């Protein structure tokens, strides 16, 4: 098995930025372009979407309900377990405007048993949201991230290495590899990143976090055999962004390599993080899914609307 798939990646120290250009994604376009595309266009775009009062379904053992909150945030519900993944209810991330509202309000959440945090980036590890959660009991996250969570109300904070699992009662989570990076600010490259496979009541749900395509997805499919794959499809243009994110075409490839039953896309439509139109990723995904024959297994969720699997 490739070495980079089985153990944490080496820490690569980045030089201090010499200009504002070094702060921009991929470091290949000038700050004026970044401001125009990411900030100014978002400011001029009217915020859409609505907060829904969710009607959570009554589940039978073995059923799982998934509610897409928006961006990479999900509520995963079993009969006896409520799990949040990368919760973010913010309308602003510093100067980045949320273009589409979260699918529900934070106060509509049920009691939270488990929070999975895939990495420390501000759009995935959103401290103001985490502080307001209804009494979260356990937080699981990659290595080097736990110090960010110790004052956020968790009764227990668990750090995992790639392929390491944590089990509690009759559920289990496993941190899986990815192709991304984990630093929250300029110099904390010791922080990990990855995805999670959640196992409970005979079901396996995989949340990939942020990741570009890499050959490790085949190994995730072999080791963990997820049934439901939550895969990112946004922030892929310009092409250099694919070093850190995957597009819809690569998400379909990953889905097939995982050999999962259901493909649920995420990481699009909420924040303007790249140059493609906000509504382009799902259109592109539908086109690719049709060409690859996976349309019957594609479920594009509506924010704030639970769906039972």
ZAROVEX-56121 format. One record per residue (C-alpha): residue in three letters; x, y, z; residue number from 1. Coordinates in Angstrom, 3 decimals, always signed. Example, Ala and Ser with C-alpha at 12.3 -4.5 7.8 and 13.67 -1.06 7.14 Angstrom:
type, east, north, up, seq
ALA, +12.300, -4.500, +7.800, 1 $
SER, +13.670, -1.060, +7.140, 2 $
//
This chain:
type, east, north, up, seq
UNK, +0.000, +0.000, +0.000, 1 $
UNK, +1.382, +3.477, -0.785, 2 $
UNK, +3.088, +4.997, +2.188, 3 $
UNK, +1.193, +8.289, +1.978, 4 $
UNK, -2.115, +6.480, +2.398, 5 $
UNK, -1.246, +4.691, +5.637, 6 $
UNK, +0.402, +7.343, +7.769, 7 $
UNK, +0.177, +11.058, +8.366, 8 $
UNK, +1.872, +13.186, +5.701, 9 $
UNK, +5.198, +14.847, +6.480, 10 $
UNK, +5.060, +18.355, +7.898, 11 $
UNK, +6.194, +20.792, +5.227, 12 $
UNK, +7.150, +24.183, +6.600, 13 $
UNK, +5.960, +26.958, +4.342, 14 $
UNK, +7.982, +30.155, +3.989, 15 $
UNK, +6.457, +33.316, +5.368, 16 $
UNK, +4.461, +35.185, +2.711, 17 $
UNK, +6.422, +37.802, +0.815, 18 $
UNK, +3.356, +39.517, -0.635, 19 $
UNK, -0.429, +39.442, -0.392, 20 $
UNK, -0.435, +37.144, -3.424, 21 $
UNK, +0.908, +34.380, -1.184, 22 $
UNK, -2.321, +34.527, +0.834, 23 $
UNK, -4.546, +33.831, -2.167, 24 $
UNK, -5.646, +30.277, -3.029, 25 $
UNK, -3.079, +28.395, -5.114, 26 $
UNK, -0.863, +31.528, -5.000, 27 $
UNK, -1.112, +31.915, -8.760, 28 $
UNK, -3.416, +34.895, -9.330, 29 $
UNK, -3.150, +38.434, -8.107, 30 $
UNK, -4.954, +39.884, -5.097, 31 $
UNK, -7.099, +42.121, -7.298, 32 $
UNK, -8.530, +39.081, -9.070, 33 $
UNK, -9.044, +37.333, -5.743, 34 $
UNK, -10.908, +40.293, -4.285, 35 $
UNK, -13.075, +40.746, -7.376, 36 $
UNK, -14.013, +37.080, -7.745, 37 $
UNK, -14.255, +35.939, -4.138, 38 $
UNK, -15.282, +39.043, -2.207, 39 $
UNK, -16.771, +41.730, -4.432, 40 $
UNK, -18.935, +39.438, -6.557, 41 $
UNK, -20.239, +37.779, -3.391, 42 $
UNK, -21.084, +41.142, -1.843, 43 $
UNK, -23.120, +42.040, -4.926, 44 $
UNK, -24.915, +38.686, -4.934, 45 $
UNK, -28.200, +38.566, -3.067, 46 $
UNK, -28.288, +35.891, -0.396, 47 $
UNK, -30.739, +33.126, -1.275, 48 $
UNK, -32.233, +30.088, +0.425, 49 $
UNK, -34.319, +29.826, +3.542, 50 $
UNK, -34.050, +28.453, +7.038, 51 $
UNK, -36.502, +25.586, +7.379, 52 $
UNK, -38.152, +24.249, +10.482, 53 $
UNK, -37.100, +20.642, +9.877, 54 $
UNK, -39.488, +17.781, +10.426, 55 $
UNK, -37.241, +15.010, +11.622, 56 $
UNK, -38.558, +11.567, +10.639, 57 $
UNK, -39.369, +8.802, +13.068, 58 $
UNK, -36.769, +6.157, +12.303, 59 $
UNK, -36.700, +2.398, +12.677, 60 $
UNK, -33.507, +0.596, +13.718, 61 $
UNK, -31.173, +0.438, +10.724, 62 $
UNK, -32.570, +3.553, +9.091, 63 $
UNK, -30.487, +6.719, +8.838, 64 $
UNK, -31.683, +10.253, +8.107, 65 $
UNK, -29.334, +12.742, +6.461, 66 $
UNK, -29.974, +16.471, +6.544, 67 $
UNK, -27.671, +18.709, +4.512, 68 $
UNK, -27.269, +21.977, +6.397, 69 $
UNK, -25.181, +23.491, +3.593, 70 $
UNK, -21.541, +23.596, +2.473, 71 $
UNK, -19.938, +20.517, +4.125, 72 $
UNK, -22.295, +20.461, +7.136, 73 $
UNK, -24.558, +17.473, +7.755, 74 $
UNK, -26.808, +16.168, +10.489, 75 $
UNK, -26.799, +12.352, +10.530, 76 $
UNK, -29.529, +10.721, +12.637, 77 $
UNK, -30.161, +7.188, +13.814, 78 $
UNK, -32.780, +6.039, +16.293, 79 $
UNK, -30.330, +6.586, +19.156, 80 $
UNK, -27.529, +8.768, +17.782, 81 $
UNK, -27.324, +12.343, +16.421, 82 $
UNK, -24.102, +13.257, +14.607, 83 $
UNK, -22.991, +16.589, +13.188, 84 $
UNK, -20.213, +16.810, +10.611, 85 $
UNK, -18.323, +20.090, +10.068, 86 $
UNK, -21.192, +22.275, +11.353, 87 $
UNK, -21.163, +25.834, +10.034, 88 $
UNK, -24.188, +28.140, +10.358, 89 $
UNK, -22.288, +31.380, +9.683, 90 $
UNK, -23.493, +34.063, +7.286, 91 $
UNK, -19.946, +35.443, +7.077, 92 $
UNK, -16.469, +33.955, +7.244, 93 $
UNK, -14.490, +37.094, +7.903, 94 $
UNK, -14.941, +38.984, +4.598, 95 $
UNK, -16.455, +36.009, +2.731, 96 $
UNK, -20.231, +36.237, +2.466, 97 $
UNK, -22.448, +33.181, +2.633, 98 $
UNK, -24.485, +33.269, -0.564, 99 $
UNK, -27.078, +30.671, +0.418, 100 $
UNK, -28.487, +30.468, +3.917, 101 $
UNK, -28.070, +27.359, +6.011, 102 $
UNK, -30.945, +24.933, +5.600, 103 $
UNK, -31.999, +25.271, +9.235, 104 $
UNK, -31.267, +27.426, +12.227, 105 $
UNK, -28.843, +26.190, +14.821, 106 $
UNK, -31.543, +26.222, +17.493, 107 $
UNK, -33.537, +23.681, +15.442, 108 $
UNK, -30.895, +21.016, +16.018, 109 $
UNK, -31.687, +18.048, +18.247, 110 $
UNK, -29.304, +17.187, +21.108, 111 $
UNK, -25.939, +16.345, +19.577, 112 $
UNK, -24.141, +13.176, +20.651, 113 $
UNK, -21.119, +13.345, +18.358, 114 $
UNK, -19.397, +16.017, +16.255, 115 $
UNK, -16.961, +15.037, +13.506, 116 $
UNK, -14.526, +17.737, +12.395, 117 $
UNK, -12.525, +16.888, +9.280, 118 $
UNK, -9.884, +19.628, +9.567, 119 $
UNK, -9.208, +23.036, +11.078, 120 $
UNK, -10.073, +25.346, +8.151, 121 $
UNK, -12.493, +28.070, +9.164, 122 $
UNK, -15.297, +26.917, +6.863, 123 $
UNK, -15.223, +23.417, +8.397, 124 $
UNK, -14.106, +24.081, +11.980, 125 $
UNK, -16.284, +27.093, +12.794, 126 $
UNK, -15.777, +27.988, +16.435, 127 $
UNK, -18.804, +30.302, +16.866, 128 $
UNK, -21.079, +27.501, +15.652, 129 $
UNK, -19.396, +24.900, +17.843, 130 $
UNK, -19.735, +27.092, +20.948, 131 $
UNK, -23.502, +27.310, +20.417, 132 $
UNK, -24.216, +23.632, +19.829, 133 $
UNK, -26.746, +21.986, +22.154, 134 $
UNK, -24.463, +20.209, +24.619, 135 $
UNK, -22.242, +18.196, +22.261, 136 $
UNK, -20.813, +15.214, +24.103, 137 $
UNK, -17.906, +13.932, +22.010, 138 $
UNK, -15.813, +15.669, +19.353, 139 $
UNK, -13.647, +13.578, +16.997, 140 $
UNK, -11.022, +15.233, +14.812, 141 $
UNK, -7.615, +14.596, +13.246, 142 $
UNK, -4.324, +14.746, +15.089, 143 $
UNK, -3.124, +18.190, +16.144, 144 $
UNK, -6.602, +19.777, +16.120, 145 $
UNK, -7.802, +19.003, +19.635, 146 $
UNK, -6.283, +22.090, +21.247, 147 $
UNK, -8.715, +24.210, +19.202, 148 $
UNK, -11.696, +22.362, +20.675, 149 $
UNK, -10.986, +22.169, +24.392, 150 $
UNK, -12.890, +25.357, +25.291, 151 $
UNK, -15.891, +24.738, +23.032, 152 $
UNK, -18.122, +22.730, +25.358, 153 $
UNK, -17.218, +19.149, +24.457, 154 $
UNK, -17.213, +16.706, +27.319, 155 $
UNK, -14.619, +14.637, +25.466, 156 $
UNK, -12.210, +15.433, +22.615, 157 $
UNK, -10.723, +12.588, +20.561, 158 $
UNK, -7.839, +12.994, +18.105, 159 $
UNK, -7.266, +10.277, +15.494, 160 $
UNK, -4.546, +9.314, +13.067, 161 $
UNK, -5.326, +8.092, +9.553, 162 $
UNK, -6.991, +4.655, +9.766, 163 $
UNK, -7.354, +4.955, +13.528, 164 $
UNK, -10.826, +4.283, +14.920, 165 $
UNK, -12.734, +5.335, +18.008, 166 $
UNK, -15.662, +3.252, +19.247, 167 $
UNK, -18.218, +4.177, +21.894, 168 $
UNK, -21.156, +2.015, +22.851, 169 $
UNK, -22.209, +0.497, +19.518, 170 $
UNK, -20.942, +3.114, +17.037, 171 $
UNK, -17.496, +3.603, +15.532, 172 $
UNK, -15.725, +6.306, +13.539, 173 $
UNK, -12.539, +5.928, +11.497, 174 $
UNK, -10.389, +8.781, +10.208, 175 $
UNK, -9.482, +8.185, +6.560, 176 $
UNK, -6.766, +9.783, +4.421, 177 $
UNK, -7.291, +12.673, +2.045, 178 $
UNK, -5.354, +14.997, -0.223, 179 $
UNK, -5.633, +18.453, +1.294, 180 $
UNK, -3.892, +20.328, +4.108, 181 $
UNK, -4.690, +21.068, +7.725, 182 $
UNK, -3.145, +24.378, +8.770, 183 $
UNK, -5.610, +26.896, +10.220, 184 $
UNK, -3.262, +29.862, +10.068, 185 $
UNK, +0.201, +30.465, +8.624, 186 $
UNK, +2.486, +28.311, +10.717, 187 $
UNK, +0.469, +25.423, +12.227, 188 $
UNK, +1.149, +22.756, +9.634, 189 $
UNK, +1.206, +20.087, +12.334, 190 $
UNK, -2.589, +19.831, +12.175, 191 $
UNK, -4.130, +16.839, +10.456, 192 $
UNK, -6.996, +16.419, +8.012, 193 $
UNK, -9.025, +13.664, +6.428, 194 $
UNK, -12.490, +12.172, +6.125, 195 $
UNK, -14.590, +10.001, +8.419, 196 $
UNK, -16.404, +6.707, +8.078, 197 $
UNK, -19.222, +6.416, +10.610, 198 $
UNK, -20.528, +2.916, +11.389, 199 $
UNK, -23.730, +2.303, +13.321, 200 $
UNK, -26.686, -0.080, +13.153, 201 $
UNK, -25.195, -1.863, +10.175, 202 $
UNK, -24.796, +1.319, +8.108, 203 $
UNK, -21.587, +2.985, +6.911, 204 $
UNK, -21.520, +6.664, +5.929, 205 $
UNK, -18.392, +8.299, +4.513, 206 $
UNK, -17.793, +12.050, +4.668, 207 $
UNK, -14.699, +12.904, +2.631, 208 $
UNK, -14.060, +16.342, +4.141, 209 $
UNK, -12.017, +18.478, +1.752, 210 $
UNK, -9.899, +16.496, -0.671, 211 $
UNK, -8.513, +16.432, -4.163, 212 $
UNK, -8.618, +13.173, -6.049, 213 $
UNK, -5.890, +10.666, -5.123, 214 $
UNK, -5.474, +6.920, -5.346, 215 $
UNK, -6.224, +6.463, -1.635, 216 $
UNK, -9.966, +6.419, -2.298, 217 $
UNK, -9.632, +2.892, -3.645, 218 $
UNK, -8.128, +1.805, -0.332, 219 $
UNK, -10.906, +3.529, +1.611, 220 $
UNK, -13.417, +1.549, -0.420, 221 $
UNK, -11.607, -1.721, +0.252, 222 $
UNK, -11.099, -1.165, +3.972, 223 $
UNK, -14.312, +0.586, +4.952, 224 $
UNK, -16.842, -0.281, +2.199, 225 $
UNK, -19.046, +2.790, +2.759, 226 $
UNK, -22.665, +2.564, +1.645, 227 $
UNK, -23.311, +6.333, +1.486, 228 $
UNK, -20.607, +8.685, +0.187, 229 $
UNK, -20.767, +12.417, +0.971, 230 $
UNK, -18.335, +13.881, -1.557, 231 $
UNK, -17.239, +17.486, -2.271, 232 $
UNK, -17.853, +18.806, -5.792, 233 $
UNK, -17.030, +22.538, -5.590, 234 $
UNK, -13.993, +24.865, -5.594, 235 $
UNK, -12.297, +23.241, -8.608, 236 $
UNK, -11.795, +26.172, -11.013, 237 $
UNK, -9.215, +27.315, -12.015, 238 $
UNK, -7.545, +23.990, -12.715, 239 $
UNK, -4.825, +24.570, -10.123, 240 $
UNK, -7.506, +24.308, -7.402, 241 $
UNK, -7.783, +20.601, -8.203, 242 $
UNK, -4.549, +20.093, -6.320, 243 $
UNK, -6.669, +20.500, -3.166, 244 $
UNK, -10.305, +19.982, -4.232, 245 $
UNK, -12.148, +17.680, -6.601, 246 $
UNK, -14.651, +18.569, -9.263, 247 $
UNK, -17.879, +16.714, -10.074, 248 $
UNK, -16.130, +14.504, -12.633, 249 $
UNK, -13.600, +13.358, -10.044, 250 $
UNK, -16.338, +12.896, -7.423, 251 $
UNK, -18.094, +10.423, -9.717, 252 $
UNK, -14.782, +8.622, -10.213, 253 $
UNK, -14.282, +8.475, -6.438, 254 $
UNK, -17.835, +7.193, -5.945, 255 $
UNK, -17.206, +4.339, -8.347, 256 $
UNK, -13.867, +3.503, -6.722, 257 $
UNK, -15.486, +3.449, -3.283, 258 $
UNK, -18.181, +1.110, -4.677, 259 $
UNK, -20.737, +2.919, -2.556, 260 $
UNK, -24.478, +2.708, -3.112, 261 $
UNK, -25.411, +6.397, -2.811, 262 $
UNK, -23.579, +9.552, -3.907, 263 $
UNK, -24.510, +12.744, -2.051, 264 $
UNK, -22.646, +15.898, -3.155, 265 $
UNK, -21.575, +18.715, -0.845, 266 $
UNK, -19.173, +21.673, -0.629, 267 $
UNK, -20.913, +23.835, -3.217, 268 $
UNK, -23.409, +26.654, -3.404, 269 $
UNK, -22.909, +28.248, +0.039, 270 $
UNK, -19.674, +30.245, -0.130, 271 $
UNK, -17.835, +31.562, -3.167, 272 $
UNK, -14.465, +29.832, -2.761, 273 $
UNK, -13.405, +29.586, -6.408, 274 $
UNK, -14.207, +30.882, -9.897, 275 $
UNK, -16.886, +28.508, -11.180, 276 $
UNK, -20.490, +29.734, -10.952, 277 $
UNK, -22.144, +28.669, -7.712, 278 $
UNK, -24.804, +26.653, -9.541, 279 $
UNK, -22.387, +25.001, -11.961, 280 $
UNK, -21.194, +22.037, -9.793, 281 $
UNK, -24.590, +20.271, -9.531, 282 $
UNK, -25.277, +20.821, -13.261, 283 $
UNK, -21.876, +19.388, -14.105, 284 $
UNK, -22.463, +16.501, -11.693, 285 $
UNK, -25.811, +15.567, -13.238, 286 $
UNK, -24.235, +15.553, -16.693, 287 $
UNK, -21.315, +13.374, -15.624, 288 $
UNK, -23.553, +11.042, -13.607, 289 $
UNK, -25.762, +10.483, -16.653, 290 $
UNK, -22.759, +9.780, -18.855, 291 $
UNK, -21.337, +7.323, -16.302, 292 $
UNK, -24.636, +5.596, -15.602, 293 $
UNK, -24.855, +6.500, -11.903, 294 $
UNK, -27.854, +8.851, -11.997, 295 $
UNK, -30.120, +6.337, -10.161, 296 $
UNK, -27.655, +6.376, -7.265, 297 $
UNK, -27.234, +10.168, -7.107, 298 $
UNK, -29.105, +12.105, -4.427, 299 $
UNK, -28.698, +15.901, -4.439, 300 $
UNK, -30.186, +16.937, -1.117, 301 $
UNK, -32.095, +20.132, -0.487, 302 $
UNK, -30.724, +22.090, +2.447, 303 $
UNK, -32.741, +21.575, +5.613, 304 $
UNK, -34.812, +18.672, +4.308, 305 $
UNK, -34.078, +15.287, +5.987, 306 $
UNK, -33.913, +12.275, +3.705, 307 $
UNK, -34.114, +8.699, +4.972, 308 $
UNK, -31.848, +5.981, +3.605, 309 $
//
